[in-house]
Amino acid sequence: MLDQHPAKVTAVRVSSERGHPSAALLRAWLSHCLKLDVELVASEGPAVTEVMLETVQGPITISRPDGREASLATPGRPERPVSLRIRELPELLSEELQHLDADEIYELTIQKLLDLEGAS
C-alpha cells in the first residue's frame, strides 16, 4: 500500500477483538517495519477490524468490520472495496505447509512481539 501511496507514516493504530493473536503479530510487525509504537485498540471484532496508518497527507485505512469485505481509503482517492475475508484453519495450514523453509520475517516479528510484551 505504501508503494502506491508513498508517505511518511507518523502513527499506527490496529483495531481488533480483544486478545486476538493476529492483532498482536500485526502490531509487532508494523512496529518493527515502521519503527513506530503501534496503538492496539479493542473492537467488537471479528479478528482484526481496522488498520490505520496516519500520514501528513491524511490517514490510510483498511477497514473490515464484518470479517469478509474490506475497504481501503487513501488520501485523495475514492474508497474502494478489497476482498479480505477471514480464512478457515485448513486453508491457512495448507498455505503454511507449502512453505516449510525458514521464515525470517516471522522470526523478526515474534522477536519484536516478545520485546513489546517484555518477555525477552
C-alpha positions as CSV (number, residue, x, y, z in Angstrom):
1,M,0.0,0.0,0.0
2,L,2.8,2.4,0.8
3,D,4.5,1.7,-2.5
4,Q,1.3,3.1,-4.2
5,H,1.0,6.0,-1.7
6,P,4.5,7.0,-0.6
7,A,4.2,9.0,2.6
8,K,5.9,9.0,5.9
9,V,3.8,7.2,8.5
10,T,3.6,9.1,11.7
11,A,1.3,6.9,13.8
12,V,-0.4,3.5,13.5
13,R,-3.5,2.0,15.1
14,V,-4.7,-1.6,14.9
15,S,-8.2,-2.4,16.0
16,S,-9.2,-5.9,16.9
17,E,-11.3,-8.0,19.1
18,R,-9.7,-8.3,22.5
19,G,-6.9,-10.9,22.7
20,H,-6.8,-11.9,19.0
21,P,-3.3,-13.3,18.2
22,S,-3.3,-11.8,14.7
23,A,-3.6,-8.3,16.2
24,A,-0.5,-8.9,18.4
25,L,1.5,-10.2,15.4
26,L,0.4,-7.4,13.1
27,R,1.2,-4.8,15.8
28,A,4.7,-6.3,16.3
29,W,5.4,-6.5,12.5
30,L,4.2,-2.9,11.8
31,S,6.2,-1.6,14.8
32,H,9.3,-3.4,13.5
33,C,8.9,-2.3,9.9
34,L,7.9,1.3,10.6
35,K,10.0,1.9,13.7
36,L,6.9,3.3,15.5
37,D,4.8,2.5,18.5
38,V,1.6,0.9,17.3
39,E,-1.6,1.5,19.3
40,L,-3.8,-1.6,19.8
41,V,-7.5,-0.7,20.2
42,A,-10.2,-3.2,21.3
43,S,-13.1,-3.6,18.8
44,E,-16.1,-5.9,18.6
45,G,-14.3,-8.0,16.0
46,P,-14.3,-10.4,14.3
47,A,-10.5,-10.6,14.4
48,V,-8.6,-7.5,13.1
49,T,-11.2,-5.0,12.1
50,E,-9.1,-2.0,11.1
51,V,-5.6,-0.8,10.5
52,M,-4.9,3.0,10.2
53,L,-1.6,4.5,9.1
54,E,-1.5,8.2,9.8
55,T,0.5,10.3,7.3
56,V,1.0,14.0,6.7
57,Q,-1.4,13.8,3.7
58,G,-4.1,12.0,5.8
59,P,-4.9,8.5,7.1
60,I,-4.5,5.3,5.1
61,T,-7.1,2.9,6.4
62,I,-8.1,-0.7,5.8
63,S,-11.4,-1.4,7.5
64,R,-13.0,-4.9,7.7
65,P,-15.9,-4.7,10.2
66,D,-17.6,-7.9,9.1
67,G,-14.7,-10.2,8.5
68,R,-15.4,-10.6,4.8
69,E,-15.3,-7.5,2.7
70,A,-12.8,-4.7,3.5
71,S,-12.5,-1.1,2.3
72,L,-9.3,0.7,1.5
73,A,-9.3,4.5,2.0
74,T,-6.3,6.6,1.0
75,P,-5.9,10.4,0.9
76,G,-7.1,12.0,-2.4
77,R,-8.6,8.8,-3.8
78,P,-12.1,7.2,-3.6
79,E,-12.6,4.5,-1.1
80,R,-12.5,1.1,-2.7
81,P,-13.6,-2.5,-1.8
82,V,-11.0,-5.2,-1.1
83,S,-11.7,-8.9,-0.7
84,L,-10.1,-9.7,2.6
85,R,-12.2,-12.4,4.3
86,I,-11.1,-14.3,7.4
87,R,-9.8,-17.7,6.2
88,E,-10.6,-21.0,7.9
89,L,-7.8,-23.0,9.6
90,P,-7.5,-25.8,7.0
91,E,-6.9,-23.2,4.3
92,L,-4.3,-21.4,6.5
93,L,-2.5,-24.7,7.3
94,S,-2.4,-25.7,3.7
95,E,-0.8,-22.5,2.7
96,E,1.8,-22.7,5.5
97,L,2.7,-26.3,4.6
98,Q,3.6,-25.2,1.1
99,H,6.4,-23.1,2.6
100,L,8.5,-25.2,5.1
101,D,11.6,-23.1,4.7
102,A,12.8,-20.6,7.4
103,D,10.6,-17.5,7.7
104,E,12.9,-14.6,8.6
105,I,10.0,-12.1,8.7
106,Y,8.0,-14.2,11.1
107,E,11.1,-14.7,13.3
108,L,11.7,-10.9,13.4
109,T,8.0,-10.3,14.2
110,I,8.0,-12.8,17.0
111,Q,11.1,-11.2,18.5
112,K,9.6,-7.8,18.3
113,L,6.4,-9.1,19.9
114,L,8.4,-10.5,22.8
115,D,10.2,-7.2,23.1
116,L,6.8,-5.3,23.2
117,E,5.4,-7.7,25.7
118,G,8.6,-7.5,27.9
119,A,9.3,-11.3,27.7
120,S,12.8,-11.3,26.2
